[in-house]
Amino acid sequence: MTLYSFDSPIGRLSVAGDHEAITHLYFATDKPHPALTLGSTPLLVAAAEQVTEYLEGRRTDFDLPLRPAGTPFMQAVWDRLRAIPYGETRSYKQLAAALGNPKAARAVGMANNRNPIPLIIPCHRVVGSGGKLVGFRGGLDIKRRLLELEGAAL
């Protein structure tokens, strides 16, 4: 697995994966897995370009193969995150209901928190009840900035 780092409008980011899929996106404050090898592949460079285009307001969706590792429940939550349209938000409760278990809002929050590919799997589009900005690995300032970039109602 390879780790490729790049500068972005929100600071230093890194993407990790192999020749087939992206497995992680790291913020500057994250600690990438120590077994990753520094370098680049055409896929990692394409991911960096797409993330940069998104952060510059020139892209609204991603066209990348993804392989996030997680439980079947986490995978289901991450699939729901990918279905949230650009510029819109959902609450943890709404996601839980969409998964068929309206009482699973906390479990949805934990899966959202463990999303290994933020931005590309848009966990920043999930808000607390009443639209309150809560929890984001990149920090609430970046979350607000991403939602403003997308034109989401805050």
C-alpha positions as protocol buffer text, in pm:
chain_id: "A"
residue {
  index: 1
  type: MET
  ca { x: 0 y: 0 z: 0 }
}
residue {
  index: 2
  type: THR
  ca { x: 122 y: 345 z: -96 }
}
residue {
  index: 3
  type: LEU
  ca { x: 75 y: 685 z: 67 }
}
residue {
  index: 4
  type: TYR
  ca { x: 76 y: 998 z: -148 }
}
residue {
  index: 5
  type: SER
  ca { x: 75 y: 1343 z: 16 }
}
residue {
  index: 6
  type: PHE
  ca { x: -22 y: 1674 z: -142 }
}
residue {
  index: 7
  type: ASP
  ca { x: -101 y: 2032 z: -50 }
}
residue {
  index: 8
  type: SER
  ca { x: -466 y: 2135 z: -73 }
}
residue {
  index: 9
  type: PRO
  ca { x: -677 y: 2442 z: 3 }
}
residue {
  index: 10
  type: ILE
  ca { x: -745 y: 2294 z: 350 }
}
residue {
  index: 11
  type: GLY
  ca { x: -386 y: 2195 z: 424 }
}
residue {
  index: 12
  type: ARG
  ca { x: -170 y: 1890 z: 369 }
}
residue {
  index: 13
  type: LEU
  ca { x: -368 y: 1578 z: 278 }
}
residue {
  index: 14
  type: SER
  ca { x: -262 y: 1224 z: 198 }
}
residue {
  index: 15
  type: VAL
  ca { x: -436 y: 946 z: 11 }
}
residue {
  index: 16
  type: ALA
  ca { x: -351 y: 579 z: 46 }
}
residue {
  index: 17
  type: GLY
  ca { x: -429 y: 275 z: -158 }
}
residue {
  index: 18
  type: ASP
  ca { x: -295 y: 36 z: -414 }
}
residue {
  index: 19
  type: HIS
  ca { x: -321 y: 21 z: -793 }
}
residue {
  index: 20
  type: GLU
  ca { x: -688 y: -84 z: -770 }
}
residue {
  index: 21
  type: ALA
  ca { x: -857 y: 136 z: -508 }
}
residue {
  index: 22
  type: ILE
  ca { x: -832 y: 421 z: -258 }
}
residue {
  index: 23
  type: THR
  ca { x: -844 y: 296 z: 101 }
}
residue {
  index: 24
  type: HIS
  ca { x: -775 y: 608 z: 310 }
}
residue {
  index: 25
  type: LEU
  ca { x: -763 y: 986 z: 309 }
}
residue {
  index: 26
  type: TYR
  ca { x: -567 y: 1151 z: 589 }
}
residue {
  index: 27
  type: PHE
  ca { x: -578 y: 1508 z: 718 }
}
residue {
  index: 28
  type: ALA
  ca { x: -255 y: 1678 z: 830 }
}
residue {
  index: 29
  type: THR
  ca { x: -340 y: 1597 z: 1194 }
}
residue {
  index: 30
  type: ASP
  ca { x: -392 y: 1224 z: 1125 }
}
residue {
  index: 31
  type: LYS
  ca { x: -124 y: 961 z: 1171 }
}
residue {
  index: 32
  type: PRO
  ca { x: -114 y: 733 z: 865 }
}
residue {
  index: 33
  type: HIS
  ca { x: -52 y: 365 z: 920 }
}
residue {
  index: 34
  type: PRO
  ca { x: 325 y: 313 z: 961 }
}
residue {
  index: 35
  type: ALA
  ca { x: 333 y: 22 z: 714 }
}
residue {
  index: 36
  type: LEU
  ca { x: 242 y: 250 z: 422 }
}
residue {
  index: 37
  type: THR
  ca { x: 515 y: 320 z: 168 }
}
residue {
  index: 38
  type: LEU
  ca { x: 558 y: 679 z: 54 }
}
residue {
  index: 39
  type: GLY
  ca { x: 522 y: 722 z: -319 }
}
residue {
  index: 40
  type: SER
  ca { x: 269 y: 770 z: -593 }
}
residue {
  index: 41
  type: THR
  ca { x: 61 y: 569 z: -835 }
}
residue {
  index: 42
  type: PRO
  ca { x: -155 y: 700 z: -1119 }
}
residue {
  index: 43
  type: LEU
  ca { x: -465 y: 631 z: -906 }
}
residue {
  index: 44
  type: LEU
  ca { x: -333 y: 820 z: -603 }
}
residue {
  index: 45
  type: VAL
  ca { x: -234 y: 1116 z: -819 }
}
residue {
  index: 46
  type: ALA
  ca { x: -582 y: 1112 z: -979 }
}
residue {
  index: 47
  type: ALA
  ca { x: -738 y: 1106 z: -631 }
}
residue {
  index: 48
  type: ALA
  ca { x: -528 y: 1405 z: -524 }
}
residue {
  index: 49
  type: GLU
  ca { x: -631 y: 1592 z: -839 }
}
residue {
  index: 50
  type: GLN
  ca { x: -1001 y: 1517 z: -786 }
}
residue {
  index: 51
  type: VAL
  ca { x: -987 y: 1617 z: -417 }
}
residue {
  index: 52
  type: THR
  ca { x: -812 y: 1942 z: -511 }
}
residue {
  index: 53
  type: GLU
  ca { x: -1071 y: 2013 z: -783 }
}
residue {
  index: 54
  type: TYR
  ca { x: -1349 y: 1950 z: -529 }
}
residue {
  index: 55
  type: LEU
  ca { x: -1188 y: 2182 z: -274 }
}
residue {
  index: 56
  type: GLU
  ca { x: -1149 y: 2452 z: -539 }
}
residue {
  index: 57
  type: GLY
  ca { x: -1520 y: 2428 z: -626 }
}
residue {
  index: 58
  type: ARG
  ca { x: -1458 y: 2272 z: -968 }
}
residue {
  index: 59
  type: ARG
  ca { x: -1592 y: 1920 z: -891 }
}
residue {
  index: 60
  type: THR
  ca { x: -1912 y: 1801 z: -722 }
}
residue {
  index: 61
  type: ASP
  ca { x: -1853 y: 1426 z: -723 }
}
residue {
  index: 62
  type: PHE
  ca { x: -1570 y: 1178 z: -737 }
}
residue {
  index: 63
  type: ASP
  ca { x: -1494 y: 911 z: -993 }
}
residue {
  index: 64
  type: LEU
  ca { x: -1257 y: 684 z: -802 }
}
residue {
  index: 65
  type: PRO
  ca { x: -1258 y: 318 z: -704 }
}
residue {
  index: 66
  type: LEU
  ca { x: -1287 y: 296 z: -326 }
}
residue {
  index: 67
  type: ARG
  ca { x: -1222 y: 9 z: -86 }
}
residue {
  index: 68
  type: PRO
  ca { x: -1287 y: 123 z: 272 }
}
residue {
  index: 69
  type: ALA
  ca { x: -1244 y: -156 z: 525 }
}
residue {
  index: 70
  type: GLY
  ca { x: -1521 y: -196 z: 781 }
}
residue {
  index: 71
  type: THR
  ca { x: -1802 y: -410 z: 911 }
}
residue {
  index: 72
  type: PRO
  ca { x: -2113 y: -471 z: 699 }
}
residue {
  index: 73
  type: PHE
  ca { x: -2296 y: -206 z: 906 }
}
residue {
  index: 74
  type: MET
  ca { x: -2018 y: 48 z: 847 }
}
residue {
  index: 75
  type: GLN
  ca { x: -2025 y: -32 z: 476 }
}
residue {
  index: 76
  type: ALA
  ca { x: -2401 y: 29 z: 471 }
}
residue {
  index: 77
  type: VAL
  ca { x: -2357 y: 365 z: 646 }
}
residue {
  index: 78
  type: TRP
  ca { x: -2078 y: 467 z: 408 }
}
residue {
  index: 79
  type: ASP
  ca { x: -2296 y: 371 z: 110 }
}
residue {
  index: 80
  type: ARG
  ca { x: -2568 y: 600 z: 250 }
}
residue {
  index: 81
  type: LEU
  ca { x: -2314 y: 881 z: 292 }
}
residue {
  index: 82
  type: ARG
  ca { x: -2221 y: 852 z: -75 }
}
residue {
  index: 83
  type: ALA
  ca { x: -2590 y: 890 z: -161 }
}
residue {
  index: 84
  type: ILE
  ca { x: -2620 y: 1231 z: 11 }
}
residue {
  index: 85
  type: PRO
  ca { x: -2624 y: 1482 z: -276 }
}
residue {
  index: 86
  type: TYR
  ca { x: -2365 y: 1758 z: -304 }
}
residue {
  index: 87
  type: GLY
  ca { x: -2484 y: 2065 z: -112 }
}
residue {
  index: 88
  type: GLU
  ca { x: -2724 y: 1872 z: 114 }
}
residue {
  index: 89
  type: THR
  ca { x: -2698 y: 1738 z: 467 }
}
residue {
  index: 90
  type: ARG
  ca { x: -2858 y: 1458 z: 663 }
}
residue {
  index: 91
  type: SER
  ca { x: -2882 y: 1398 z: 1036 }
}
residue {
  index: 92
  type: TYR
  ca { x: -2761 y: 1084 z: 1208 }
}
residue {
  index: 93
  type: LYS
  ca { x: -3124 y: 1008 z: 1282 }
}
residue {
  index: 94
  type: GLN
  ca { x: -3222 y: 1041 z: 917 }
}
residue {
  index: 95
  type: LEU
  ca { x: -2943 y: 805 z: 813 }
}
residue {
  index: 96
  type: ALA
  ca { x: -3044 y: 554 z: 1079 }
}
residue {
  index: 97
  type: ALA
  ca { x: -3403 y: 564 z: 955 }
}
residue {
  index: 98
  type: ALA
  ca { x: -3286 y: 520 z: 595 }
}
residue {
  index: 99
  type: LEU
  ca { x: -3100 y: 209 z: 709 }
}
residue {
  index: 100
  type: GLY
  ca { x: -3422 y: 73 z: 857 }
}
residue {
  index: 101
  type: ASN
  ca { x: -3333 y: 127 z: 1223 }
}
residue {
  index: 102
  type: PRO
  ca { x: -3436 y: 474 z: 1347 }
}
residue {
  index: 103
  type: LYS
  ca { x: -3289 y: 402 z: 1692 }
}
residue {
  index: 104
  type: ALA
  ca { x: -2939 y: 341 z: 1552 }
}
residue {
  index: 105
  type: ALA
  ca { x: -2837 y: 708 z: 1532 }
}
residue {
  index: 106
  type: ARG
  ca { x: -2545 y: 654 z: 1772 }
}
residue {
  index: 107
  type: ALA
  ca { x: -2420 y: 353 z: 1578 }
}
residue {
  index: 108
  type: VAL
  ca { x: -2445 y: 558 z: 1258 }
}
residue {
  index: 109
  type: GLY
  ca { x: -2239 y: 828 z: 1431 }
}
residue {
  index: 110
  type: MET
  ca { x: -1969 y: 577 z: 1523 }
}
residue {
  index: 111
  type: ALA
  ca { x: -1956 y: 441 z: 1167 }
}
residue {
  index: 112
  type: ASN
  ca { x: -1942 y: 797 z: 1035 }
}
residue {
  index: 113
  type: ASN
  ca { x: -1654 y: 870 z: 1274 }
}
residue {
  index: 114
  type: ARG
  ca { x: -1462 y: 568 z: 1147 }
}
residue {
  index: 115
  type: ASN
  ca { x: -1496 y: 659 z: 779 }
}
residue {
  index: 116
  type: PRO
  ca { x: -1145 y: 599 z: 642 }
}
residue {
  index: 117
  type: ILE
  ca { x: -1198 y: 810 z: 327 }
}
residue {
  index: 118
  type: PRO
  ca { x: -1349 y: 1144 z: 437 }
}
residue {
  index: 119
  type: LEU
  ca { x: -1433 y: 1406 z: 173 }
}
residue {
  index: 120
  type: ILE
  ca { x: -1459 y: 1137 z: -95 }
}
residue {
  index: 121
  type: ILE
  ca { x: -1708 y: 949 z: 123 }
}
residue {
  index: 122
  type: PRO
  ca { x: -1879 y: 1269 z: 238 }
}
residue {
  index: 123
  type: CYS
  ca { x: -1915 y: 1224 z: 614 }
}
residue {
  index: 124
  type: HIS
  ca { x: -1898 y: 1604 z: 645 }
}
residue {
  index: 125
  type: ARG
  ca { x: -2256 y: 1615 z: 513 }
}
residue {
  index: 126
  type: VAL
  ca { x: -2387 y: 1458 z: 835 }
}
residue {
  index: 127
  type: VAL
  ca { x: -2505 y: 1700 z: 1101 }
}
residue {
  index: 128
  type: GLY
  ca { x: -2666 y: 1673 z: 1443 }
}
residue {
  index: 129
  type: SER
  ca { x: -3032 y: 1734 z: 1516 }
}
residue {
  index: 130
  type: GLY
  ca { x: -3151 y: 2073 z: 1410 }
}
residue {
  index: 131
  type: GLY
  ca { x: -2858 y: 2108 z: 1167 }
}
residue {
  index: 132
  type: LYS
  ca { x: -2596 y: 2152 z: 1440 }
}
residue {
  index: 133
  type: LEU
  ca { x: -2238 y: 2099 z: 1325 }
}
residue {
  index: 134
  type: VAL
  ca { x: -2093 y: 1812 z: 1525 }
}
residue {
  index: 135
  type: GLY
  ca { x: -1788 y: 1589 z: 1504 }
}
residue {
  index: 136
  type: PHE
  ca { x: -1555 y: 1581 z: 1208 }
}
residue {
  index: 137
  type: ARG
  ca { x: -1206 y: 1432 z: 1207 }
}
residue {
  index: 138
  type: GLY
  ca { x: -1072 y: 1728 z: 1011 }
}
residue {
  index: 139
  type: GLY
  ca { x: -1221 y: 1972 z: 1265 }
}
residue {
  index: 140
  type: LEU
  ca { x: -1543 y: 2171 z: 1268 }
}
residue {
  index: 141
  type: ASP
  ca { x: -1383 y: 2468 z: 1089 }
}
residue {
  index: 142
  type: ILE
  ca { x: -1303 y: 2248 z: 790 }
}
residue {
  index: 143
  type: LYS
  ca { x: -1647 y: 2086 z: 807 }
}
residue {
  index: 144
  type: ARG
  ca { x: -1812 y: 2430 z: 797 }
}
residue {
  index: 145
  type: ARG
  ca { x: -1586 y: 2535 z: 511 }
}
residue {
  index: 146
  type: LEU
  ca { x: -1676 y: 2221 z: 310 }
}
residue {
  index: 147
  type: LEU
  ca { x: -2049 y: 2270 z: 363 }
}
residue {
  index: 148
  type: GLU
  ca { x: -2020 y: 2639 z: 269 }
}
residue {
  index: 149
  type: LEU
  ca { x: -1824 y: 2542 z: -43 }
}
residue {
  index: 150
  type: GLU
  ca { x: -2109 y: 2310 z: -138 }
}
residue {
  index: 151
  type: GLY
  ca { x: -2372 y: 2576 z: -61 }
}
residue {
  index: 152
  type: ALA
  ca { x: -2539 y: 2361 z: 207 }
}
residue {
  index: 153
  type: ALA
  ca { x: -2779 y: 2536 z: 443 }
}
residue {
  index: 154
  type: LEU
  ca { x: -2611 y: 2570 z: 783 }
}
